[in-house]
Amino acid sequence: MGNGEDPAGVRAFVAGGVSGMTFLVAGQPFDTIKVRMQSQAKGTLYKSSTDCLYKTVSKEGVRALFKGMSTPLAACIPSYALWFLGHDHAITLQQNLLGRQEMSLWNHGVAGLTAGVYMVTILGPGERVKCLLQMQTDRNKRAGKYNGPLDVIRKTYREGGIRQLGRGTLVTGLRDIPGSGLFFIMYETMIRKYGESPTTITVAGGVSGDTDVARGVPADVIKTRYQTAPQGKYKSSLQIIPELFKSEVGRILQRIRSKWDTSIPCKRDMLADV
């Protein structure tokens, strides 16, 4: 990735799009369970991830695990295309500025941070729409507030304009931008040590994604709470932090485990397609 042989970034963009689709298909059911677990207060609805899975499928059917999937398809594919493109652009820029092709781990980390900025511009609003759809727990669409992604966008925009539609994008950036830098450092470290075979790429992708999980979970919990809360409940995402410390810290470790279970197969499959 980012070897300077694709200055326009076309290969990186296409590879990122395909990888984003793989990432989405592998992880959407896990993500639905994660969002529902993170948005509840004090275990009022679900005792564990397994309990959430059981109740979701038994009450709403298997298709409920894929609620809101059309939104990530519209947002995740271009956002991950931009992720790889951003990394490729940053590597090429550094190679030109430094006058050398060989990049250090630090260079890859900087490229990863840049890639995260590229990605969040689309992923932030997309996450907002996705989370609102995933929180509708009734099997009957007509019983929910939203009939689909376009309906979410229309009604959310009507309630508060672009600012309301993009609520939580900053927190999404705090979750994903540092993690993107860490991901590429870990990935490149393993590739340099064990070689660039298909097996190594698969394992490196899984391990790198796993390493990023624990760091990103707190911001992810805040993001989900903020994006799914009723309008006006929080003036800022910072208001959620003391609330979490009072009632939720004990359950964050459980969520880390849930994210681990999701991250390894998703990141592994995503990079195996590159």
N, C-alpha and C positions, 0 to 999 in steps of 0.2 A: 504493500500500500504506500502510495505517495513516493514513488521512486523517480519522479520527474520525467517519465517517459510519456505521460499523458497530460501535457500542459493545459489543455482545455478542460480537463477533468471529466470528459465524457464517460470513460470507462468507470471511473469512481462513482459518478452519478448513477449510471445504470446499475452497477453492482450494489450500490446502496439501496436503490429502490427495490430490487429483488430480495435483498437481505431483509429489508424492512417488512416486506410482505411475509416472509418466512417467520420472522420474529413475532409478528402479529398473530398468525395462525397458530403457532405453537403456544403462545402465552395468553391469548384472550380469555379462556375459561378461568385461568389462575388469577388474571387481573380483575375479573368481575368479583370473584370471592374476596380478593384483597381490598377492593374499593368498599365493599359492603362491610367488611370487618373494621376498616379504618374509620368509617364515617359514623359507626354506632357509638353510643356513650355507655361506658361501664358494662359492656356485655349484655345490654338490654335485649338484643334480638338473637345473638348467636353466642354460644359458649366457646366455640373453637372454629377453626377453618373447616374441619370435617363436618361440624354441625351446620355451618353456613352452606356448605355444598349440599348436604342432605336436604335441608329445608328449601333451598333454591330449586333443586331438581324436582322434589316431590310436590311442591306447590305451583311451580311455574313451568316445569318441563326442562328438558336438556337444552332447548333453544335459548333459555334464559341466560345460560352461561356465555352466550355470544351476543348479548344485548349491547347495542352501541357499536357493533363491529364495523358498520359501514363508515362511521366517522373516522376511526383509526385507519381504515383502508384509504380514505381520502387524505388523511393528515400524516399517518405514520410512514407511508411509502415515500412521499416527497421529503418528509423531514429526515428520514434516514438516508435518502439520496443526498440531501444537503449535508448530512453528517459526514459521509465519506468524501463528498466534494470539498467541504470545508477543511478536512484534514489534508486532502491532496493539495489544495490551494496553499495552505499554510506551510506544508513541506516544501513545495516548489518555491515559494517566496523566500523561505529561509535558505534554501540551497543557492538561490541567486544572490541574496545579500551576503552570505558567508563565503561564496565562491567555492563550495565543495558539495559533493553529492552525499557523502556519508553523514548521517544525522545521529546525534547523541540521543540518549533516552530523554534528556531534558527537552530537546527539540521536538521529539514526538509528543511529549507532554504539552508543550505550547500549542502544537498542532491539534491535539485533542481538545484543549480548551476552546480554540477557535472553532473547531467542528461543533462543539456544544452550543456555541452562540448561533451558528447557522441553523442548527436543528430546532432550537427552542422557539424561534420566530413563528414556526408553524405548529409545533407540538403543543405549546402552551394553550392556545385557544382550542385546539383539538381535544386536549385532555379535559378541558372544561365541559365541552359538549358530551364527550364520552362518559364522564363521571355522572352527569345529570341523568343520562339515559340508563346507566347501570343501577342507579338508585331506585328506579321504578320497579317495585316488587310484585305488582299485580300481573297475572297472566294475560288479562285483557288489556290491550293497548288503550282502548277508549276510557278505561278507568284511570289512566295516568294523566299527568299534566301535559306530556309531550307525545306526539305521534311518530316522531322520528328525528333524525339529525337536523333537517332543514327547519322543522317546527321548533326545535330547541334554539337554533340560531335566530329565527324570526322573533320568538317570544322573549328571549334573553336580550336581544338588541332593543326591543320595544320597552323593556323594563329599565334599561340603563345605558343603552348605546354601546359603542365599541368598548368602553372601559369595563362594562359589566360582562360582555362577551369574553374579554381577555383576562378576567379576574383569575389570579393565581399564576399568571405567566412568570412573574418575577420569582415566585417560590419554585416554580418548575425549573427555572434557570439555576437557582441555588442548589437544587437537587441534581440536575443533569450536567451542568457545565464543569464543575470540579470533578464529577465522576467520569466525564468523558476524558479529561486529561489523565486521570488515574488509570482508566481502562487501557488507553493506548500505551502507557508506560509499562504496565504489567504485561500486556500482550506482546510488545516488542521485546521485553526482557526474556520471556519464555521462548520466543521464536529464535532469538540470538543464541540461546543456550542449547536448545534441542533441535534446531533446524526447521525448515519451512516445508514440512510434508503435510498432506491432508489430515493425518491423524493429529499432528502437533497443532495445526491451525484450529482444529475442532476443540482440542483440550485447552489450548491457550485462550480461546474465546470463552469457554465455560468458566475457567478459573478466573479470568480477568473480570467477567461479569459478576462472579461470586464475591470477589474481593471488594467490588464497589457497593455491594448491597448494604452492608452494615452502616457504611458512611451515609448512604442516601435515605435510609428508612425514616429517620426523624423528619427530614424535610418533606418526604413523601406523605407522611401522616398529616402534617400541617397543610400541605397542598390539597389533599383530598377533603379534609374538613372545611377548608376555606372555599373550595370550588363547589361543594355540595350544600353549604349552609344557606338558609333563607336570606334573601337580600336584606341588608340592614343589621343582621345579627353581629357581624364583625366589621369594624371600620378598617381594620388592618389585620393581616395574617399574624402579626406579632401578638395579638390578643389571645390567640389560640395556645401559645406556649405556656403561660401560667396555668391555663385550664388543663393542659395535658399533664403538667407536673403534679397537679392535685389529684387527678383521677386516672391517668392512663399509663404512667411510666412503667408500672408493673407488667403491662401487657405488650410493651414495645418489643421485648425480647421474643415473644411469640410471633409477632409480625415479621421480625427479622428472619425467623425460620421459614415463614411462609414465602417471603421474598426470595430466599435462597433456593427454595424448591422451584420457583418460577424462573429465576435468572439463569441457572446453569443450562437447562435444555434450550432456552430461547437464544442466548448469546452463542451457544455452541452451534445451533442450526443456522443462525444468521451468518456467522463468519464462514461456515462450511460452504455457503453458496457463493462467496466472493471469489 
